[in-house]
């Protein structure tokens, strides 16, 4: 209780002795611990030797004889380097094209006057609601017609335009003082030069916020790549992990499954813990991905 | 495809006497050309994968093949009525409604609790926020892999630790009466931390001086929550409810990985039904009809929530 009192020492005097907020805090601490249990189990089970047997598999006390056998097995059964490469290509490809589309469109909405601005703006706005994952059926047939079935490009294409990114860039560009652009205009800079050399460099925080949202959401995409990709060597991490889990589940190799899962989410977790503040503020701006 | 085409179309049909109107129009189109060029890349992809896709859903829903190899023929609303008459679809809708309410309400309630408890920033609360946020980052497929073991009968984490407390344990994912609720637990675990962020942001908008006045007037924690904080968070609530509902329809990867809609269709959700029709039964007509119905329901819901939001803003 002393400890909690210390946390509340900067609370307004009138509320410092209230018991309800502290109970709420205690409950949250308790739940946060529960929230971490699956991760804890994943790590403990990864390091548990097979000799502990299936009955100790659920024990959250780490084994005294930790081993990396599970990691080795997972590495050999699943083609994780290949899956990681595919996911990286997909995320990077989507992000690069999105940077171009959202910069151009964001600039048009932020700085240019044009006929039909409001209706076109609504066209973009509506895309936030029409989540691509709902349109998997028509989009799959389109991707097939374009000859992109079973290609990574096919996985990427539906995400090349981003309404969310466009709005984010519009907001960022609107905040940039026009005087800067006027100066460049006098020097005879073209529209694209002004975007490239004035607007883009000054909007880096928004680009990085968007990059975080875009990469995490496409890193985690499952259903769409599951439908588009057929060949095993083109699977992204999520699809690869689900196939891997199916295989290992048959043999009750839970330690291997835990190790495989750890390999998939490890990079994400480490990146998050390093750039925690960045991640959280980006996700707040995201709303609808 | 010319850029100015969509804007110029209505003008092309207008007659000669309106010449000056046409002139003004082409003038404004010309002035707008740079903007259209900048928007073109985005509009192409929106046209192909959002609006074009909607159009294709609409058309595909009207056609059907008599046999798998027969050519498609126009069947009107037959696909829609076939879907509506399919007990698997109505079952999936009912499941999805239970799932939506059963995930949205607890995850939002938890998110609010977390945000209220962790609104004050210090080292402890930052660490707790991070812990609660971790599940948001990981793929649903990875969460499924972990929970598959948690729910494993007899040797799984849940049975291992609570097995001693309960005399009879259900087969969490194998019992048709329990499986859907087990699936919901994963969603709540995964999303509460995400919604927490929005409440944390919303709480910062609660005016400091109003809170102080409440303290001086001797308002207790419950009164402050009920009369100051909750009214201030109304827009946040509405926003989070919309996202949570969208997630309840779209974020169903764990059904694919863990249960495949089973046992006996008890965890079949609408998106999984659509997937089954399209990929497993090759029935694009029925899949499109189901997509169309889902889109209509979601858009209706969104429109409703925006109206409520607009009314509220207008009223205050």
Interface residues (C-beta under 8 A of the other chain):
Chain A: X7 X8 X10 X11 X12 X13 X14 X15 X18 X20 X21 X24 X25 X27 X28 X29 X31 X32 X33 X35 X36 X37 X38 X39 X41 X42 X45 X54 X55 X57 X58 X59 X60 X100 X101 X102 X104 X105 X107 X108 X112 X113 X114 X115 X116 X117 X120 X123 X124 X126 X127 X129 X130 X131 X132 X133 X134 X135 X136 X137 X138 X139 X140 X141 X142 X157 X158 X160 X161 X162 X163 X166 X191 X216 X219 X220 X222 X223 X226 X227 X237 X238 X239 X241 X242 X245 X249 X254 X257 X258 X260 X261 X264 X265 X268 X269 X272 X273 X276 X279 X280 X283 X284 X287 X288
Chain B: X6 X7 X25 X28 X29 X31 X32 X34 X35 X36 X38 X39 X41 X42 X43 X44 X45 X46 X48 X49 X50 X51 X52 X53 X54 X56 X57 X60 X110 X113 X114 X116 X117 X118 X120 X122 X124 X125 X126 X128 X129 X130 X131 X132 X133 X134 X135 X136 X137 X138 X139 X140 X141 X142 X143 X144 X145 X146 X147 X148 X149 X150 X152 X155 X156 X157 X159 X160 X161 X189 X193 X194 X197 X198 X200 X201 X211 X212 X215 X216 X218 X220 X221 X222 X239 X243 X246 X249 X250 X252 X253 X256 X257 X271 X274 X275 X278 X279 X284 X287 X288 X291 X294 X295 X298 X299 X302
